[in-house]
Amino acid sequence: MSDSRTGSTVVDVELVSPEQVAAALGLPRPTEEQAAVIAAPAEPALVVAGAGAGKTETMAARVVWLVANGLVTPDRVLGLTFTRKAARQLSDRVRARLRRLAGSGLLDRLEYQDGAGGDALAAVLATEPTVLTYHAYAARLVGEHGLRLPVEPGALLLTETASWQLAHRVVSSWTEDLDTDRVPATVTGYLLRLAGELAEHLVDPDRLAEHAKRLQDAIESAPRAPRQRADLPVALREIIDTQRLRVALLPLLAEYVHRKRKDGALDFGDQMALAARLATEHPEVAEGERDRYGAVLLDEYQDTGHAQRVLLRALFGTGRPLPVTAVGDPAQAIYGWRGASAANLPRFTTDFPAADGRPAARYGLLTSFRNPPEVLAVANALSGPLRAAGVAVEELRARPDAGAGDVRCALFADVRAELDWLADTVAARWRSPSAVSGGPPTAAVLVRRRADMAAVASALRGRGLPVEVVGLGGLVDEPEVRDLISALRVLVDPLAGTAAARLLMGARWRLGAADIAALWRRAGELAGSGRTTAPDDPLAAIADSVPGEHTEQAGLVEALDDPGDKSNYSAEGWRRIRRLGGELAALRRRLDQPLTELVADVERTLLLDIETMTRPGRVGRAHLDAFADVVADYAEVSPAATLSSLVDYLSMAEQAERGLEPGEVEVAEDRVQVLTVHAAKGLEWEIVAVPHLVREVFPGRRKSSSWLASVTELPVELRGDAMDLPELNLVGAANRKEVERALEIHAEEFEERRLIEERRLCYVALTRAERVLLVSGHWWGETGGRPRGPSTFLEEIRLAVTGEDAATGVATPVGVIDHWEPPPGPDESNPLTAATRSARWPVDPLGTRREAVAEGAAMVVSALSAWTEGTPAGSGPAGPVPSRATPSGLSPTEFDDDPQGWAADVEVLLAERQAARDRRERVVLPDQLTVSQLVELAADPDALANRLRRPLPFQPNSTARRGTAFHAWLERRFGATRLFELDELPGAADDSASDDADLQRL
């Protein structure tokens, strides 16, 4: 029996079954489906694995079975997946199973005839499989073989953020006419997406320019139809304009590529494209990879793109066949918008044929270990049209011992009623202890649009639930983050009137209407617009000054710096305007700080840290901390990044529907998470709510769903998956009218494909639920004059919940219809826009809590006053409390002007320093001491104690360096665990550390 390694064979032994391996390792017995995959012949195989079907466990078991039967050693296994989290999970699971295998005794029966394989047990203990992301594997290939292209092997990899920064610099410094009214942030997004598409489909930019010219010529040269005007129809002009703008981006793209090469950098798209070139243009690279690996696992294969398909097929689909196992689910192919090709999954069987040329074998994992039967009944009903096309897939079924699920469906008159129902239902179930953990169950609300996150989060918080909005796309709409971003904009953009108005009318300053109108008049004076009188209605002045062109002309930010005559404002309004202006001026003086420090200063200045600390639970600062992580990541990529570029970066995240989705999302047990369906893929919660399944929302409506109207999409004939896409044929078009009709049909075919992907997206949302599934919709939205009503998806779900069988008339319900609002009459109007709503303005940020908060504040003020007047501190039950009396040398007025408490902090710090000088404390020795520490303990115990309390770098010492070099030599000689690198030693970077001539001799 061959072990898949050249020249090594194993003495023939009877293969152990997957069931025997599981029993020996103390693991649950695999199902028949899993056993068939685990023990599949050592040849290419396609595994269609449904949602929650245990594919990770099955892949790990497949590796262990191959090793247990001597078919491969661990170091000859390659596993590829998409995220670091998935790679880590698969790697950890395989390693854990192999450790069990090593102690099971199953390997004792294996013996290599020629000894080339060595001892099987030693191989398992000494080696481990390679599990990487697809991009990490491509990076490794480029690093090892890049000189063949040639590409520098040590090229810097640009993260998504670093790529955006570089592209933004290209766009911002572009001096030639681009003939577009898009802002730099938007053009930057266009540039990056177009660059990614070209790399994904391995297309040269010149081919794109040539295609655009051919299409433009075909449209403009088509003769007019009878009675058709001489001018091109608007639809045709728009198509030509799109192609022109796409071509106009190519010079910027060339500059972007030039700067990457100049910096010795690559982005993710470059990496994959270069790896594909290596595999196709250099057969020796593919041969080397086939010699290196004896088994390959490809996870989430339905999400691979064209470049990845080319790479993998060239490496492992040609030459000597390998046991390549691809795992995927055609119903979860939801990433077409970022280059994934759903057709890769069905094409795997022919891309990776068996040794005799027949298509690869197919297997299925269709038992869900996640979803209860009720949830699966709904999901299967929705995925019916998907299973009928592409890869034929049977329905998912629940495991035999699955518990009962709770499925509820509802349709309401308007979106507010829907959110009330959703929040009430989630709150009731979230407050019921989880059967799994005993605490609150995991819960998530999955939305189709980022714009819906804020309203959902607000409704949940209104029920007292801790809420986390996941992802920067939704994070920017959280109130505290929005305030923070508004302040950042005001600091760098004097025309950021909307941001300034938000601060002025927000929870902290709450400026009144008359003062807003006066400030607006002052803005007009400073701008020299000639308009120095505000509208009669102060609220009209507010509406006039916030959005639109007047904001740019008026300069509300400048009015904050120079509000004019004090008499134009109320006394309190003047004080607040001056305070805010002073704070902003102080922050502008700190613009040279690192971004992370500046943003932290703004947060503290706005008192957002204190405001969020008042929230109950552990998630008070969650969104501010998440935003701080975003800023830190942005600044880490480019320490010289400016606040202006950060603000533009955030603008892109706000404008993009998919925003900047989180790379990896973790399920939280102590809060309700709100995130997009795209970000939820691969995760699961006990409670899942999917709101807004209404027309034009879910499925959504995209204006630019094809390359004819989207600047960042490639024409069909240039794409690597062109054979699976609608074909545009203008050959038979005799005139402009026929050309226009052919283009319309082509766009409609793309719309049909988009709806299929929307259905897959909804299927993914439904199958995240472990126990409770809530699905809902509404008739009337917050805006709009036409009712929305249930989408096709919600109608199908309602039928599945009621269990109605059209053929027999028998109903077998799998859930509950909580409410189903009948459609509004033809003469009815939107009640949310027609009704007059009244509210107190400015809005009281405390709302119903004001009385309780005021009472608590009064108690604190009273206590502080008592301490100030000499009442002994520490008499309360909380123990000693430091006095907050006015610091010596400061008058009460001066102390009031020190809201941050700097003066008091100075006195406290001085007192702490004095106390530290007067105090001697015991230092506990660690359990282990180095030889150097033992010597110091005998010579100078106080010095050792100080060093243990506050470790500091040692003075460079040649003797210590020789000892470290000797340890490094031992490590290299015997393969020991890594100790320290020389440049990691204390003092190694000091200029005074001279070269040690004895190192080489040693």
N, C-alpha and C positions, 0 to 999 in steps of 0.2 A: 504494500500500500504506500503510495507516494504521500509526502507531507507537504506538497506544494512548493518545496524548495528544490532548486536545481541540484540533482545528484544525491539527494538524501531520501531514503526509503525507510519505512517502519515495518518491523516484523508484522506479518498479517495477524490481526487480532479481531475478535468479534466486536463490532461497533456497539457501544452502549447507547441506549435510547434516551431521548429527552426526559422521559419519565424517570429512568434510572439515575440520570444526572441530578435531577431535581431532588429525588429521594436522598441521594448521597450527600447533597449540599444542604439538606434540611429546608428546602424551598417548596412552595405550593406546587401541586401537580399542574403542568400546563394543560390547556384545553387542546382538543383535537386540532383546531386551527393553528394554535401556537406550535404544537408539536410538529405539524407538517412544515412550517416555516423553519423551525429550529433544525430539523434533520433533513432539510432539502439537499439534493445532490450538490456537489461542489461545482456549480455552474451558474451563469447569470440567472437572476430571478427577480420578478417584480412583485412586491407585496402591497396590496391595496389595504391600508389600515384605516378604519373609521375613527371618528373622534372618541377618545377615551378607551381605545381598544388595547392598550397595553403594549404599544409598539416599542417603547424604550426597553421594557423588561424582556420582550421577545428578542430584540436585537442583541442585548447583553447575553441572553441565554444561547443565542446562535453562536456567538464567539466562544463561549465556554464549551459548547458541544463540539465545535471544531477542534479546540485545543484538547479536550478530554479524549478525543478519538485519534489524536496524533495527526490530524489533517493540516494543522498549522500551529506555529508557535506564537505566543502573544505579540512579540515584536514584529510579526509579519501581518498584523491586522491594522487596517486603516479605516477609521470612521470619520465621516464628514457630515456636518450639520450647519445650521445657519447662525445660531447665536452662541455666545460664549456660555451662557447658562445651560443650554441644551447640551453643548459639548461637555461641560463639566458634569452634568447629571449622568450622561451616558458613560463617560470615563470612570466616574466614581462607582457606578453600578457594576461595570465590567471588572474593575479591579477588586471590588469586594467579592464578586463571585469567583474570581480566579484564586483569591486567597483561600476561600472555602474549598475550592477544588484541590489546592495544594495539600490540604490537610485531610482530604477525603479518602485517599488511598487509590482512587481511580487511575492515577497516573503510573502506579507501580507496574502495571501490565504492559506499558509501552516500552519498547526497546528499539533503537535505531540499528539497522544491520551494519552499516559502515562506520558507525560512531560519529558521523558528521553532525548528526543532530544533537549529540550529547545526551545527557540525562534529561528526561522529560520534566521531572520535578524541578531540577535546577533551572531549566529554561523558563518555567512558570514563575519561579521565585525571583529570577534575575532580570527578566524582561517584562515589558508591558506594552499594550497596544498604543497606537498613535491615534488620538481623537482630536480633531481640529475643526474650526469653522471652514467653510469653503474658501473664504477670503484669506484666512491664515495659511491654508494649504497652497493657494496660488502665490502668496507672498514667499513661502518657502521655496517654491519652484523658481521664482524670479531671483531670489537670493542666491540659489545654488547654480543656476544656469543662465542668469541674465547676461553675462558677457557674450553669449552666443548671438545676441540680437544686434548690437550690444546695448546693455543697460547696466549701469553701475550696481553691483550687488548690495551696496550699503545705502541705497536710496532711502530717504526719509518718507515715511508713510503719513500722509495728511489725513487727519480725522475729518468728519463732516464739517465740524466747526472751522478747522483750519482751512479747508477748501473754500468755505464761504468767505472767510476773511481775505484770502488771496484773490478770489474772484471779485470781491467787493472793491479791493484796491484797484484792480484792473478797470472796473467800470467807473469808479469815482475819478480816476485820473485820465479817462479817455477824452481826447480833445477833438476827435473827428465827429462829424454830424452823424447821428444814429437815426434820425428821422422817426422819433417816437416820443410820446408824451409820458412814458412810464418813468417812475422814479427809480433811482439807483438800486434800491433794495429789490424791486420787482425785476429789473433787468438782470441783477445778480442771480436771482432764482432761475430765470430763463436760461442764463448761460450755463449754470451748473447742471440743470436737467438735460439740456441739449448735449452737453459734453458726456453725461452719463449714458444717454441713448446711443450716441455714436460709438462709444466704447463697448457698450453691451452688445451691439449688433455688428461690431467690427467693420464700421463704415468709414471710409475716407471722406473728410469734409468736401473735397472737390466733387465727389459724386453727388453729394447733396445739392451743391450749387448748380450742377448740370441738370439735375432732375427738376429743380425749381424753374430753370429757364425753359425747359421743354414744356412743362405744364403751362407756364405763362404764355408761351407762343401758341400752344394748342388752343387756349381759351381765346386769346386776342385775335387769332387768325381765323377762327370759325366764322363763316358768313352769317349774316343776320337772317333770322327766320322771317317769313312774310309778316308784314305789319309790325315788325319789331323795331324799337327805337335804335338810333345809331350808337348811343352810349351803352356801355356794358351794364347789365343789371347789377343792382347793389350786391346781391349774393355772390356773383362772380368777382366783383371788385374786392369784396372782403376776403375771398379765398386767395386772390393774387396778393393782397396786402399781407396776409399771413405768411405766404411763401417769401415775400420780399424781406419781411422782418426777420424771418429765420435765417435767410442768407446774410442779412446785415449783421447778425450776431457772429458770423464766422471769423471776421477779423479780430473781434474780442476773444473768441475762442483760441485763435492762433497766439495771441498775446498771453493768454492764460497758460497755454501749453509751454510757451517760451519761458515764462517765469518759473514754472515748475521745473523745467530742465535746468534753468540757471541755478535754482536752489537745490538741485539734486533731489527732487521730491516726486512722489507718485500719489495719486488718490486711489480709492478702491476700484474705480472703473478701469484705471490704467493697469492695475495689478492683474485683474482678471483677463483683460485683453492681451497683455503681454504673456501671461501664462498660456493662454489659448494659442498664441503664435508659436511659443516654444514647443508645445505638444504637436502642432501640425507641421511646422517647418523643420523640426529636428527630431527625426525618428529615434535617435539614440536616447533622447530624454524619456520618451515613452517606454522604450525597452528597459531603461534603468529603473523606472517606477514599477514596471511589471515584475522585474527581478526582485525588487525590494519588498513587495507585498504579495501575500498569498491569499488574502481575503479582503474585500472592500465593502463597506456599508455606506449607503447614500441616504441620508435622512431628509424628509420633507422635499422629496424630489419634484413635487408639483410646483414648488416655488423657485426652481432654478431658471435661469435665463439662457439666452442663446449662447453667450460666450462660455458659460459654465457647461452647457451641453457639448459644445465643440471641444472643450478641454477634456472632459471626462471620457467622451467617446474616443478621442484620439489616444488617450492614455490606456484605457482599460477595455475598450470595445473592439480593438483590433489586435492582430497578432494572436499570441497564445491566450485562449479564453481563461478568465479567472472567475472565481465565485463572487461576482459583484451582485449585491442585494440592494435594490432601490426600494425605499418605503415611502409611500405618499398617499394622499387622499384627494381625488379630483374634486370632491365637493368642498374642499377647503383651499382651493387655489384663488386667493384673494389679493395677490400682489401684482396683478398685471400692470397696474399704474406705475410700478417701479422697475419694470423690465422682465418680470417673471412670465414664462410661457406655459400655460396649462397643457399645451400639446406635448410637452416634453415627457409627461408621464406615459401616455399611450405609445409614444414612439420609442420608449426604452426597450421594448421587446425586440425591435428590429435594429436599434442602435447597438445593442449588446447581445448578439445572437449566440446560441450554443455552439459547441465545437463542430457539429455537423451542419451548421448553417440555419437550423430551424430557429424560430423566434424564442426568446427567453420564456421560461415557464412563469405562470401567474399563480399567486396565492392570495388569500384574503384573511383579514382579521376583522371580523364583523360583530364581535361581542363587546359591548361597551361595559367597562367596569366603573364608569363615572355616572352615567345618567340613569334615572329610574325609568320604568316602562312608559309612564305617562309623558315624560319629556321626550322620549324617543318617538312616541307616536306622533307628536306634533312635528318634530324635526324631520322624520321620514316623510310626512305628508308634504312638507315644504320642499324637500330635496328630490321629490319624484321626477320632475323635469330634468334635473341634473343627472340622475342615474340613467336616464334614457339616452343620453348623448355621451360621446367620448368613451371613456373606459366604463364598460358595463359593471355596475356595482349593485349588490343586493342591499336590502334594508339593514340598518343597524338593529341589533336586538340586545336586550338587557341580560345581564348575568342571571343565572337561576335564582340566586338568593337576594336579588336587588330589592330594596325597600320601596315603599310607595312614595310617589312624588306628589307635589302640590302645584298644579298648573292653573293659572287664572288669566282670563282674557277680558278686556274691557274696551269700550268705546264711549267717549264722553262728548258733551256739547262743545266744550272749548278746552284749550290747552291748560288753563288754570285748574279746571276741575280734574283733568287727567293727572296733573302733578300732585294735587291734593290726595287723590286716591293712591297714587304710587307711594308718596311719602308716608301716608298712614299705614299702608299695607306692609311696607318694608320695616317701619318702626315697630309694628306689632310683632313681626316675626324675628326681628333683630333682638328684641328684648326677651325672647324665649331662649333659654339656655341651649347651646348646641349639644346634640347627642354625641358628637365626636370629642370636643374639647371641654365641654362643661361650661365654657364661657360664651360670649356672644358668637353667633355663627358668622362665618365669612360672608360678605355681601358686596355686590357690585351693581351699578347701573351703567349699562352699555348704551352709548348714544351713537347715532350715525354721523352727526355733525358736531364739530367742536363748539359751535355757537350755542348749542343747547346745554352745555355743561353748567354754566353759571346758574341758570334758572333751576335746574335739577338740584344742584348743591344747596341753593338757598331754601328750597322746599324741604329738603332733608334736615337742614340745620334748624328750620322752624319747628321740627319735632324733637329737638334736643339731641340729634344724632351726631356723633363725631364723623366728619366727612374729609376725605382726601381727594382732591382733583389731581389726576395723574397725567403727566406730560406737559411740556411747555406750551403746547397749543392751547390747552384749557387753563393752564396755570396763569396766563396773562390776564384772564378775565376774573380772577379772584380779587375781591375788593382791596385787600391790603397790598397785593402785588400790583394791581392797577394803579393805586396811589403812588407806590414806589416808582413805577415806570414813568408816571406823569411827572414826578419831580425830576427824574433823570432827563426827561425831554426838555423841561423848562430850563434846566441848567445849560443846555447846549444849543437850544433853538429859540431865538427871540420871537419866532412866529408861532410857537406852540400854544396858541390861544385855548384850544380845547383842553390841553393838559393843565394849563393854569386855572381855567374855570373849574375843573374837577377839584383841584386843591382848595380853591376859594370857597366852593359850595359844599365841600366834603364834611365829614364827621367832625373834624377838629376845628376848622375855622368858621364854618356855617355863616358865611357873609350874607347879609340881607339883600333884598332886591334893590332897594334904593342905593345902597353902597356899590352894588355891582354896576348899576346904571351910571353912577358917578365915575367909577373907575373906567368904564367903557368910554365915557366922554373924554377922559384924560388920555386914553389910548389914541383916540382920534386926533387930539391936539398934538400929541407927540409925533404921530405919523404924518401930520401935515395934510390930512385928507380933505380938510375944509369942512368936514362934518363934525361939529362940536356940540351938537345937541342930541340928546338921546330920545328915543321914541317916548310918547306919552306914557305908555305902559311899561313899568320897569321890567316885567317878565319878558316883554318883547325885546327889550335891550339885551337881556340874557340870551335869548334864543338867537338874536342877531349877532352876538359877539362870539358865540362858541363855535359853530360849524361854518363852513363855507369860506368865501373869498374875503369877507369883512375881517375875519380873524387875521389873515395875512396882512391886510392893510392897517389894521388897528394896532397891533402889537401890544396885546394885553400883558405880556411878560414885561415889556418895557415900562408899562404903567405901574407895575408892582415895584419896580426900582425907583420910579419917580412919580408918586401918586399926585403931586401938585398941592393945591391949597387944602389945608386941614379942614377948613370950614365947609368944604363940599361933602364931607362925610359925617356920619354919626360918630360920637366919641368912641364907642366900642368898635365900630367898623374901622375907624382910623387906626386904633391900637392894633387890631388884628392884621390889617394890611401892612403896617410898618413891621410887625413881628415877622410875618411871613417873608416880606422883602428882605429883612435883615438876615433871616436864616438862609435864604437862597444866596444872598451875597456872600455870606460866610462859607457856604458850600462851594461857591465858584472859586474862592481863593484856594480851595483844596483839590482842584481838578487835576493837579499833577500827581496826586496819590495813585498807587496801584488801584485798579478797578475794584478789586474785592474790598479794600479798605474804604474806598469812596462810597460804594453802595452800602456798606455797613454804617458809615457815618450818616448817610441820607436816611436810612432806616431809623437810626436812633434819633435824629433830629426831628423826624416826623412823628416820633413816639409810637411807631408801629409795633415795636417790640413789646412795649407795655400794653398796648391795646390788645394784641393777640394773646398775651399771657392771661387775660381775664376770661378766656374761653374755657369751658369745662373740658376735662379729659386730657389726653396726651397729645392731641393733634393741634393745639393752639398755634404753635409756630411752624407747623408742618410745611405750609406753603411758602413762608418766608425762607425757611431752610432749603426747600427745594429750589427756590429762585437763586439763593446764594450759591448753590451747587452749579447752577447754569452759568452764573457769572464767573465762578472759579474755573470751570472748564473752559470757558471762552478766553479768560485771561491766561490760563496755563498754556494754551496753544501759542499765543503771541503776547509775551509780556509787554510789548509796546503798543498793544491795542488801545484805541482811544474810546472815550465815552460815546462819541458820535457814531463810531462804527458799531458799538454795542447796541445803541438805540435803533440803528437801521436793522441790525440782526433781529432784534425783538419785533420790529415792525413786520419783517418777513414772516416770523412765526405767527403773528396775529392774522396776517392776510391769507396765508396758505391754509386751505381747508384741512389738510392733514397735518399742518403745522410741522413741528419738529417732534415727531413721536418719540417716546422714550425707548432707548435701546433695549432695556430689560426691565420688566415690571415684576415686582414681588407682591404676592397676595398678602394683605394685612389682616390680622385677626381682630384688631381693636377699633376698626373704623369701617365706614361704608365708602367704598372707592367708586369714583366716577371717572370713566375713561371711554375712549372710542372703541368700537368693535375691533378695528385693526390692531390696536394695542393689546387687546384681550386674548388674541390667538395663543393657544398653548396653555392657557390658565384655566382655573376652575374655582367656583365659589359655591357655597351651600345655597345662597339666595342670589338670583340673577333677575334683574328687571330690564326689559328692553322697551323703552317708550317711543312714542312718535312714529309708529308704523302707519304713516299717512302718505297720501299722494304727494309727490315732489319733495318728500323728505327721506323716506325709506320705503321703496327705492328712491334715491335722490335724483335730481335733475341736474345734468351738467351741460352747460352751453357748448363747451368745446370737448366733445368726446372722440373726435377723430383728428387725424393729422391735417385735414382740410381747414380746420378752425383753430387748432392748438399749435402754438409756435414751437413747443418743446417735443412734439411727437414727430417721428420719422415717417416719410411716405412708405406705403406698404411694400412696394417693390424693392426697397432698400433694406428692409428688416430681414433678420435671419429666419423668422418664423412666417415669412410671407405666404407659404403654401397653406397655412391655417387661417389666414385672414381674408376678408372680402377683397376681391380684385376689382380694380378700377380699369375699365376698358372704354376708351374714347374713340376707338378706331371707327366704329360704325356711326358716330355722331355726325350728322350732315350739316348742322347749323348750331348757333348759340343755344337755342332752346333745348335741343337734344343734348348738348354738352351739359347745360345746367341740370337737366333731368337726370343724366347719368351720375353727376356729382351728388345730387340729392339722394338717389338710391344708395350710393356708396356710403354716405353719411348715415342713412337709416340702418344699413346693415351693421355699422359700428355701434349704433344705439342698441340694437338687439344684443350684441355681445356684451355691452355694458350692463344691461339688465340681467344677463346670466351671472355676471360677477357680483351684482348686487344680491342676487338670490343666494349665492355661495356665502356672501358676507352675513346675511341673515341667518343662514344655517349655522355658521360659526357662533353667532351670538346665542342661539338657542341651546347649543350643545355645551355651553359653559356651565350649565346649571346642574349641581349635584342633587338638589332636593326640591327647591322652590323656583318656579319660573313664572314671572309676571310679564305679560305682553299687553300693550295698550296703544290707543290712538285717540284722535279727536276730530271734530268737524271744523272748528274755528281756531285759527292761530291768533297770536297777539296782534298781527297786522294782516292786511289783505282784505279785499272785498268779496272774494269767492271762497266758499267752504272747501276744505281739503278732503275730509272723509277718509275712510279706511283704504289703505293700499291693497293691492292684490295679495300681498303677503299676509296682511292681517285678516283678510277674508278667508284665505286658505287655512290659517291657524284657527279661526273661529269654527270652521267646519270640522277640523280635526279634533278640537276640544269637545264639541258636541257629539262627535262620533257618528254623524249622520251618514248613512249608506244610501246613495241615490238609487241603487238597484233594488234593494230589499225594503227600504223605508225604515229599517231598524236602526236605532241609535244606541251606541255604546259610549257614553261620555268618558273622557279621560281627564276632565278638569271642570272648571266652573266658569261660566260667563257672569262676571260680577255685575256688569252693566253694559247695555248696548243701546246707545242713543239713536233714535230714528233720524233720518236726514232732515235738515231744515227745509222749510217751504221755499218755493221759488222767489217769494217776495221778501224773505227774511234777510236782514243785514247782519254783519258781524257785531255781536253785542259788546265785544271787547273794545271795538273802535267807536261804536255809536254811543255807548254809555258815558256819561260824564262822571269822572272820578275826582274825588276831592281828597286832598291830603295836606297836612301841615308842612309848611316850608319856611325856613330850611328844615330838613328832616332831622328829627332827634335821633342821634345814633344809639342812644340807650333804650329808646322806646319804653316799653312797659317796665323795664328794669330801673328807670331813672330814680324812682322813690327809694328803692332799696340801696342803690349805689350812693345816692346823696346821703342817706342815713349812715352808711358805712364810712363815707368820706368825712362826715362831720365827727364821727367817733375818732378817726385817725387824727384829724386836726386838733381835737380836744386833747388827745393824749400827747401829741407833740407840744402843744402849748403848755401842758402841765410839766413836761420834762424841761422845756425852755425856762420855765419859772422856778426851776430848782427842785421839782418833785423827784425823789430818788428813782433812778431807772432800775429796772429789774424787779419791780414789785409785782408785776403781772405773772400770770401762770406760764408765759412763754419763756421766762428766764430773763437774764440781763439783756437790756436793749441799749445800744449806744445812744448817748444824748445827741439830739439834733439841734442844740442851741446854736444861735448865730455865732459863727467863728469869730474869734477875737480879732479886732481891727476892722471888722466889716459892720456897717450900719445895716439895719433891717432892709432898707431900700436896696443897698448893694447886694445883700443876700438874696433878695427877690429876683435880682437881675442875673442870678447864677442858677438858672433852673436845672442845669446838669449836675449841680452840686460839686463843682471842681474844688472850690475852697474847702468844703467839708472833707472831700476825699483826700486832699493834701494832708490835713491834720490827722486823719485816720492812718494814712501811710507812714507819716512820721512817728506816730505812736506805735505802729507795728514794728518799725525798724528799731525803736528803742527797746521794745519788749523783747525782740529777738536778741539784742545785745546782752540784755540782762538775764537771759534764760539759758540754762544748759539742759540739753535733753539727751536721752539715751538713744544710741543708734544700734539697731539690731543687726548683727552680722548675718550675711546671707548663708544659706546652707552649704555653698561651695565657694572656696577662695582660690584664686590663682596663686601660682608661686610668687609672683611679684607682690600680690596683696599680703601674703604671709610675711614676706620680708618687711614690707612697710608696717605691718601690724606690730612687729617686734621693734622696729626702729622709731616709729612716730605714730602712736595710736590716734592722736587727735587729727593728724593729717589724713589718715585713712578714713576716720569718721566723717570729716568734711567732704572727702571725695565721694564717699558712699551716699551722703545726703544730697550732694550736687555734683554729679559726674562732669568732669571737664577733660578736654583733650590733653594727652601727655606731650611733654617736650619730645621732639624726635630723638630716637635712641637707636643707634646702629646695632647694638646687641639685640634689642627686641626685634628689629627688622630681620636680622639673620635667623633668629628663632622662627619667625613667621615664614620666612622663605623656606626653611627646612620643613616646616609643617606642610607648606604648599607642595614641596617635592614629594613628601610622603603621600599626600593626597593624589597626586598624579601617578605615583608609582603603584599604589595599591587600590586606586579607584575609590577612595574613602569619600564620605560625605563632605561637601564643600565647607571649608572653614572661612577664612577671610581673604579678600583680595588685597594686594599691597596698597592700592590707592584708597582702601577703606580704613586703613590704620590711622589712628589719631596723629595728626601732624604731618601726614603724608603730602598734603598740598602746600605745606609751608615752604617759602622760598629758601629758608635757612637750612632745610634738610638736604644735605649734600648726598651725592651718590655714594653708595657703599661698595667699595671695591672688592670686599670679601664675598659679595653675593655670588658672583660668577664662580669663584674658586670653590665656594661651599657646594 
